[in-house]
Amino acid sequence: MDRDPSPGSSIDWQEVRERLARRNAVLAQTFAGRGPWADAVLDRRAEELAEPPPAFDRESAGIPMLVARGAETLYGLELRHLGQIVPMPRLARVPGAPHAVLGVIAVAGRVMRLFDVDRLCGSGPGAVTEAEQPGYAVVLRTGSGRPAALRLREVERVADIVPPRTPAPAEAGPLVRAIAADRMAILDMAALLDAVKT
């Protein structure tokens, strides 16, 4: 347990620097996808992927979705189109990028464009301030396309959602497939993936 130095005693600045260096090295390993914490996450993910998918009845069981929030909207994203979710990494702005592109990020050694989900769907603030940057980056499974991720403010839960049969109204935008009873915008993931690949 660290103790506050008593008046008159000196601080060992070399020890402080070494302790900070050790902590920074552990953090750097974690964010680079190495070290015990990252190994445990990767092992758990490998076990999940090795399990056969459960028998699935679309009508009764619903579709496994990530339920997450943008600036003002609750979204439903089909899990099968998502890779990983990470706390917002450092963002590098790209001058002249399309409005929906916040910049580029690096996740597990891959550089990718970061899209703001609200801007893609035609809502949300015009500019994202430094205070709004915290949140999560959700890496999309783009196949052979350019890697991309979505910025979401909050990740709430994973749930089996039965989308309503009634399509979303036209004013919801081309990327919203349906609006659930709790006003959750269920995204058309095929259209969204097409939008981020261009």
Backbone bond lengths (Angstrom), bond angles and torsions (degrees), N, CA, C in turn:
res aa  C-N    CA-C-N  psi(-1)  N-CA   C-N-CA  omega(-1)  CA-C   N-CA-C  phi
1 M - - - 1.459 - - 1.519 108.21 -
2 D 1.352 116.45 129.78 1.454 120.51 -179.95 1.517 109.86 -73.41
3 R 1.322 114.91 141.88 1.461 119.10 177.87 1.516 108.46 -117.65
4 D 1.326 114.60 146.96 1.455 119.06 174.90 1.520 108.43 -69.49
5 P 1.328 116.38 137.36 1.464 117.01 179.02 1.515 110.67 -65.00
6 S 1.318 115.89 140.49 1.462 118.70 177.53 1.524 109.04 -74.64
7 P 1.332 117.04 155.78 1.464 119.14 -179.64 1.524 110.48 -55.11
8 G 1.290 114.89 134.55 1.451 120.30 178.72 1.510 114.00 93.96
9 S 1.352 118.35 -20.48 1.466 119.15 178.90 1.524 109.12 -83.48
10 S 1.314 116.27 153.92 1.463 119.95 -177.77 1.525 110.22 -97.65
11 I 1.328 115.14 156.17 1.465 121.89 178.88 1.524 107.59 -93.81
12 D 1.307 115.70 134.45 1.462 121.01 176.73 1.528 107.53 -84.75
13 W 1.336 115.84 91.32 1.467 121.36 -174.78 1.529 111.78 -65.49
14 Q 1.304 117.44 -29.23 1.461 119.65 177.87 1.532 110.70 -64.63
15 E 1.352 115.74 -42.35 1.460 120.15 177.82 1.524 111.03 -64.41
16 V 1.331 117.08 -40.54 1.475 121.07 178.13 1.518 110.09 -61.38
17 R 1.342 117.28 -45.83 1.472 121.26 179.71 1.532 111.19 -62.10
18 E 1.338 116.85 -41.79 1.468 120.45 -179.60 1.530 111.14 -65.30
19 R 1.337 116.53 -41.72 1.460 120.44 178.96 1.536 110.44 -63.24
20 L 1.329 116.97 -43.60 1.464 120.35 177.89 1.526 111.22 -64.13
21 A 1.315 116.90 -39.05 1.466 120.58 179.38 1.528 110.48 -63.57
22 R 1.357 116.68 -41.51 1.466 120.02 178.94 1.530 110.71 -63.53
23 R 1.318 116.91 -44.76 1.471 120.32 -179.97 1.530 111.03 -64.57
24 N 1.328 117.02 -41.33 1.469 120.56 178.49 1.517 111.27 -64.36
25 A 1.340 117.19 -36.47 1.470 120.64 178.83 1.528 110.34 -65.41
26 V 1.350 117.65 -41.27 1.464 121.26 178.31 1.522 110.06 -64.17
27 L 1.339 117.24 -44.01 1.461 120.87 178.47 1.526 111.23 -62.44
28 A 1.318 116.90 -43.97 1.462 120.63 180.00 1.517 110.82 -61.35
29 Q 1.338 117.54 -41.60 1.466 121.06 177.51 1.520 110.88 -62.44
30 T 1.337 116.64 -43.45 1.456 120.78 -178.69 1.518 110.76 -62.03
31 F 1.346 117.07 -47.96 1.460 120.15 -177.92 1.519 112.09 -71.52
32 A 1.300 118.31 -19.66 1.464 121.26 177.41 1.526 111.30 -87.84
33 G 1.341 117.12 -0.27 1.460 120.07 178.75 1.509 113.66 83.19
34 R 1.353 117.00 23.02 1.468 120.66 178.46 1.524 108.52 -123.25
35 G 1.305 115.75 168.57 1.465 120.74 177.15 1.517 111.35 96.21
36 P 1.337 116.95 173.11 1.473 121.65 -173.37 1.530 113.34 -61.41
37 W 1.340 116.93 -40.78 1.474 119.74 -178.99 1.518 110.43 -63.74
38 A 1.332 117.50 -47.80 1.464 121.37 -179.82 1.517 110.53 -64.97
39 D 1.342 118.01 -38.74 1.466 120.98 178.76 1.529 110.79 -61.64
40 A 1.329 116.61 -41.06 1.470 120.17 179.61 1.521 110.85 -64.27
41 V 1.326 117.03 -41.80 1.470 120.95 178.83 1.522 110.05 -63.58
42 L 1.341 116.97 -45.41 1.465 120.86 -179.65 1.529 111.35 -64.61
43 D 1.342 117.55 -39.11 1.465 120.71 177.57 1.527 110.83 -62.72
44 R 1.342 116.18 -44.00 1.457 120.13 179.89 1.526 110.55 -63.94
45 R 1.337 116.47 -40.99 1.471 120.67 179.20 1.535 110.49 -64.89
46 A 1.335 117.29 -39.98 1.465 120.72 178.57 1.526 110.70 -63.09
47 E 1.339 117.21 -40.67 1.462 120.67 178.21 1.528 110.84 -63.72
48 E 1.347 116.62 -41.39 1.461 120.08 179.30 1.526 111.16 -63.78
49 L 1.334 116.01 -41.90 1.459 119.86 -179.16 1.523 111.95 -70.00
50 A 1.331 117.70 -27.56 1.464 121.29 -179.33 1.522 112.17 -74.48
51 E 1.331 116.80 -22.65 1.464 119.63 179.91 1.525 109.70 -72.14
52 P 1.337 117.41 137.12 1.470 118.79 177.96 1.523 109.80 -66.31
53 P 1.337 117.29 143.83 1.467 118.71 179.39 1.522 110.71 -64.66
54 P 1.324 116.96 144.07 1.462 119.00 -179.80 1.526 110.86 -67.80
55 A 1.335 115.95 154.01 1.463 119.57 173.92 1.514 107.33 -59.46
56 F 1.305 116.05 138.16 1.457 120.01 -165.53 1.519 111.19 -130.58
57 D 1.308 116.48 119.11 1.457 122.12 175.15 1.516 107.61 -108.61
58 R 1.326 115.63 106.62 1.466 120.95 -174.72 1.530 113.00 -56.94
59 E 1.302 116.66 -34.46 1.463 119.24 -174.51 1.528 111.81 -72.05
60 S 1.361 117.15 -42.76 1.456 118.83 -173.10 1.526 113.38 -98.64
61 A 1.333 117.53 -37.91 1.458 119.97 -173.64 1.517 113.07 -82.69
62 G 1.304 117.71 -24.03 1.453 120.05 -176.66 1.512 111.01 85.00
63 I 1.301 115.05 -179.23 1.459 122.24 -177.71 1.522 108.24 -110.84
64 P 1.343 119.08 128.50 1.468 120.15 178.45 1.535 110.09 -62.96
65 M 1.316 115.43 123.08 1.464 121.33 -177.09 1.516 111.49 -134.22
66 L 1.316 113.68 150.56 1.453 121.29 168.52 1.524 106.36 -88.45
67 V 1.317 116.57 126.29 1.460 121.74 177.18 1.522 106.51 -102.49
68 A 1.346 115.83 119.07 1.465 120.50 -173.97 1.518 109.78 -145.67
69 R 1.330 115.45 160.90 1.464 121.10 -178.16 1.515 112.09 -110.11
70 G 1.323 114.78 142.57 1.446 121.88 166.64 1.519 107.20 -94.20
71 A 1.330 116.97 -148.69 1.467 120.20 179.99 1.524 110.84 -65.11
72 E 1.352 117.14 -44.77 1.457 120.37 -177.41 1.523 112.84 -132.85
73 T 1.308 118.12 -13.18 1.466 122.28 -171.24 1.523 111.60 -109.79
74 L 1.325 115.28 143.75 1.459 122.40 172.74 1.523 107.12 -92.99
75 Y 1.344 116.54 129.46 1.461 121.34 -176.30 1.518 111.07 -117.65
76 G 1.337 115.31 150.89 1.458 122.64 170.53 1.516 108.59 -117.57
77 L 1.344 117.13 121.92 1.465 122.44 -178.66 1.526 109.00 -121.44
78 E 1.322 118.07 126.85 1.460 121.43 -179.35 1.523 109.96 -61.48
79 L 1.329 116.05 127.46 1.464 121.62 -176.61 1.516 113.31 -60.15
80 R 1.321 118.40 -33.78 1.466 120.00 -174.86 1.522 112.76 -65.23
81 H 1.330 117.58 -14.26 1.462 121.28 179.14 1.528 112.15 -98.50
82 L 1.340 117.16 2.62 1.460 121.00 -175.36 1.519 110.26 -110.47
83 G 1.334 116.22 140.95 1.454 121.74 177.34 1.509 110.83 -91.19
84 Q 1.324 116.60 -79.86 1.461 120.30 -178.32 1.513 109.80 -137.49
85 I 1.327 114.50 163.01 1.460 122.09 178.85 1.518 106.91 -120.76
86 V 1.339 116.60 127.80 1.464 120.25 -179.76 1.526 109.16 -132.90
87 P 1.331 117.67 150.19 1.462 118.89 171.81 1.523 109.08 -57.47
88 M 1.316 116.31 148.78 1.466 120.53 -173.92 1.523 111.80 -51.08
89 P 1.347 116.59 116.62 1.466 119.04 175.46 1.527 110.36 -76.98
90 R 1.321 115.07 176.75 1.468 119.79 177.05 1.521 108.71 -62.83
91 L 1.321 116.19 133.46 1.460 123.17 -176.10 1.521 110.06 -105.09
92 A 1.328 116.41 131.42 1.469 121.56 174.14 1.525 107.29 -108.59
93 R 1.317 116.34 119.05 1.465 121.30 179.52 1.529 109.67 -68.25
94 V 1.325 115.93 150.77 1.459 121.88 179.21 1.529 107.82 -122.67
95 P 1.329 117.80 109.27 1.472 119.49 179.80 1.531 110.73 -59.85
96 G 1.322 115.81 136.29 1.455 120.57 177.30 1.508 114.92 78.94
97 A 1.338 117.99 7.50 1.474 120.99 -179.98 1.527 109.62 -71.13
98 P 1.323 117.90 155.22 1.467 120.06 175.66 1.526 110.94 -56.66
99 H 1.328 115.66 156.77 1.466 122.47 -175.22 1.531 112.68 -54.70
100 A 1.328 117.45 -37.48 1.469 120.55 -175.82 1.524 113.03 -77.44
101 V 1.334 117.57 -13.86 1.467 121.27 -178.29 1.527 109.24 -90.95
102 L 1.332 115.66 117.63 1.468 119.97 178.73 1.524 111.47 -77.88
103 G 1.341 116.68 -28.44 1.458 121.82 -178.27 1.515 109.27 155.37
104 V 1.327 115.74 -155.29 1.463 119.78 178.02 1.526 109.39 -120.88
105 I 1.330 114.69 150.24 1.459 122.05 178.36 1.527 107.64 -133.86
106 A 1.323 116.13 166.36 1.463 121.22 173.88 1.523 107.82 -119.88
107 V 1.342 115.80 127.12 1.462 122.04 177.24 1.519 107.52 -128.52
108 A 1.317 116.61 121.12 1.470 123.13 179.83 1.526 111.05 52.16
109 G 1.322 116.18 41.48 1.461 121.23 176.19 1.521 114.98 82.23
110 R 1.332 117.93 -0.51 1.472 121.11 178.91 1.520 109.52 -105.94
111 V 1.321 116.20 129.70 1.466 121.52 176.92 1.522 107.58 -89.10
112 M 1.327 115.64 133.18 1.462 119.88 -178.17 1.515 111.37 -147.33
113 R 1.325 114.84 157.71 1.464 120.00 175.73 1.524 108.98 -75.85
114 L 1.329 115.42 142.69 1.461 121.41 177.75 1.524 108.14 -109.87
115 F 1.323 116.01 118.41 1.459 122.30 179.71 1.525 108.92 -99.84
116 D 1.322 116.28 143.11 1.454 120.97 173.06 1.528 107.24 -87.55
117 V 1.338 117.42 121.11 1.458 121.11 -174.62 1.525 111.20 -61.47
118 D 1.330 118.52 -36.21 1.464 121.01 179.90 1.526 110.88 -65.92
119 R 1.313 116.87 -43.45 1.462 119.85 179.53 1.526 111.43 -65.51
120 L 1.342 116.68 -39.15 1.467 119.46 177.45 1.523 111.01 -60.14
121 C 1.323 115.72 -38.28 1.462 120.51 -176.81 1.529 112.39 -87.50
122 G 1.332 116.45 2.93 1.461 119.72 175.34 1.506 115.23 83.48
123 S 1.335 117.27 18.81 1.465 119.91 176.81 1.506 108.75 -134.35
124 G 1.306 115.99 -179.04 1.459 119.42 176.41 1.510 112.29 92.92
125 P 1.333 117.15 174.15 1.454 122.56 -174.38 1.523 111.71 -69.34
126 G 1.309 115.27 153.55 1.462 120.82 178.56 1.508 112.05 -70.28
127 A 1.317 117.75 -37.45 1.468 120.95 -179.44 1.512 108.70 -129.64
128 V 1.311 116.11 140.38 1.467 121.33 178.43 1.520 107.75 -96.44
129 T 1.331 115.67 120.63 1.454 119.96 -178.36 1.521 109.62 -84.43
130 E 1.330 115.93 170.19 1.465 120.25 179.15 1.528 110.71 -58.92
131 A 1.348 117.30 -36.35 1.462 120.40 -179.01 1.521 111.80 -67.64
132 E 1.342 117.19 -25.32 1.460 120.47 -178.38 1.523 112.43 -87.24
133 Q 1.327 118.69 -10.23 1.464 120.76 -175.47 1.523 114.32 -64.33
134 P 1.341 119.93 -37.30 1.458 117.21 179.70 1.524 110.88 -57.33
135 G 1.273 114.63 150.69 1.455 121.29 -176.39 1.511 107.06 151.97
136 Y 1.325 115.84 -144.04 1.456 120.96 -176.54 1.520 111.02 -134.72
137 A 1.315 114.25 148.96 1.455 120.94 171.74 1.526 106.62 -107.22
138 V 1.327 115.81 124.01 1.457 122.16 179.19 1.521 107.18 -106.52
139 V 1.318 116.71 112.18 1.465 121.69 -178.20 1.526 108.76 -76.06
140 L 1.318 115.78 130.27 1.462 121.67 -179.01 1.525 110.23 -91.63
141 R 1.308 116.45 149.27 1.464 121.23 173.83 1.521 107.44 -87.72
142 T 1.321 115.68 97.16 1.461 121.01 -175.65 1.524 112.59 -96.50
143 G 1.319 117.83 5.14 1.463 120.30 -179.39 1.515 110.38 64.36
144 S 1.330 115.81 -126.60 1.466 119.74 -179.90 1.521 111.94 -85.76
145 G 1.340 117.53 -0.38 1.464 120.73 179.42 1.518 111.64 -75.49
146 R 1.331 115.32 173.58 1.464 120.31 178.53 1.525 109.95 -62.11
147 P 1.339 118.28 137.66 1.463 119.48 -179.94 1.528 110.76 -64.30
148 A 1.322 115.21 144.26 1.465 120.93 -178.10 1.518 109.27 -150.50
149 A 1.333 114.92 158.07 1.463 121.35 178.07 1.522 108.75 -140.26
150 L 1.328 115.49 159.23 1.459 122.31 176.17 1.516 109.25 -110.69
151 R 1.327 116.61 140.20 1.464 120.21 173.32 1.516 108.53 -93.39
152 L 1.347 115.63 126.80 1.455 122.28 176.15 1.521 108.57 -125.36
153 R 1.301 116.16 143.84 1.465 119.43 -177.90 1.525 112.02 -73.96
154 E 1.340 117.54 -44.39 1.467 120.98 -179.43 1.519 109.75 -138.36
155 V 1.320 115.91 142.51 1.458 121.71 172.94 1.521 105.98 -107.30
156 E 1.329 116.88 117.56 1.464 120.28 -173.06 1.520 114.14 -92.82
157 R 1.329 117.55 -52.66 1.467 119.24 -175.03 1.518 109.77 -169.44
158 V 1.325 115.14 171.69 1.461 122.58 169.18 1.521 105.45 -111.55
159 A 1.334 116.29 132.83 1.461 120.14 -177.43 1.518 110.02 -147.63
160 D 1.332 115.82 154.65 1.462 120.73 171.90 1.523 107.21 -85.82
161 I 1.305 116.42 116.27 1.462 122.20 -175.20 1.527 108.65 -113.14
162 V 1.321 115.70 132.30 1.463 120.67 172.33 1.523 106.67 -97.46
163 P 1.347 117.81 107.28 1.469 119.26 -177.74 1.525 110.87 -65.79
164 P 1.322 117.31 143.64 1.460 119.07 176.13 1.527 110.04 -63.68
165 R 1.314 115.91 150.22 1.464 119.97 179.83 1.528 111.77 -72.33
166 T 1.327 116.42 -26.02 1.461 120.06 -179.17 1.520 109.82 -75.24
167 P 1.340 118.01 125.76 1.469 119.12 179.40 1.524 111.33 -67.94
168 A 1.316 115.54 159.76 1.466 120.90 179.00 1.523 109.70 -66.47
169 P 1.339 117.38 149.00 1.468 119.05 175.73 1.525 110.87 -63.82
170 A 1.312 116.92 154.92 1.466 122.14 -176.01 1.524 111.98 -56.74
171 E 1.338 117.03 -34.40 1.477 119.48 -177.75 1.526 112.79 -68.20
172 A 1.337 117.62 -13.92 1.471 120.30 176.49 1.521 111.44 -71.00
173 G 1.329 117.70 -17.85 1.462 121.39 177.66 1.517 112.06 100.76
174 P 1.326 116.01 163.14 1.464 120.32 -175.04 1.531 114.60 -71.42
175 L 1.328 118.44 -15.57 1.466 120.02 -177.43 1.520 113.32 -93.95
176 V 1.331 117.25 -6.92 1.472 121.00 -179.93 1.526 108.36 -98.88
177 R 1.328 115.36 117.34 1.461 121.76 -176.62 1.524 111.98 -81.18
178 A 1.327 116.79 -41.01 1.461 121.42 -177.69 1.517 109.06 -157.60
179 I 1.320 115.44 161.60 1.471 121.67 175.84 1.528 106.72 -115.96
180 A 1.330 117.07 119.75 1.463 122.11 -179.68 1.523 109.98 -77.95
181 A 1.325 115.59 170.42 1.468 121.46 -176.68 1.520 112.46 -59.87
182 D 1.340 117.65 -32.79 1.467 120.25 179.79 1.535 111.73 -86.89
183 R 1.329 116.50 19.84 1.472 124.89 178.67 1.522 112.27 66.61
184 M 1.326 116.48 23.26 1.460 120.62 175.70 1.519 108.99 -79.82
185 A 1.331 115.58 130.77 1.458 121.31 177.44 1.528 108.13 -86.08
186 I 1.325 116.43 112.26 1.461 121.11 178.33 1.528 107.05 -86.57
187 L 1.327 115.64 118.34 1.456 120.02 -173.60 1.522 111.98 -80.99
188 D 1.327 114.78 145.69 1.463 122.24 172.17 1.521 105.66 -84.02
189 M 1.336 116.09 97.54 1.459 120.17 -171.69 1.528 112.69 -66.17
190 A 1.330 118.44 -31.70 1.472 120.39 177.80 1.526 109.51 -64.07
191 A 1.339 116.99 -44.21 1.466 120.72 179.07 1.526 110.54 -67.10
192 L 1.335 116.96 -38.13 1.452 120.64 -179.84 1.536 110.23 -65.56
193 L 1.329 117.03 -44.39 1.459 119.90 178.91 1.515 111.34 -63.35
194 D 1.324 117.83 -37.97 1.466 120.62 175.51 1.532 110.34 -61.73
195 A 1.350 115.72 -40.06 1.469 119.93 -178.31 1.518 112.15 -65.66
196 V 1.336 117.99 -38.24 1.467 119.59 -177.33 1.534 112.66 -83.04
197 K 1.320 117.22 -16.55 1.463 119.54 179.96 1.530 112.74 -78.89
198 T 1.328 116.69 -21.93 1.465 119.79 -176.57 1.512 112.03 -78.39
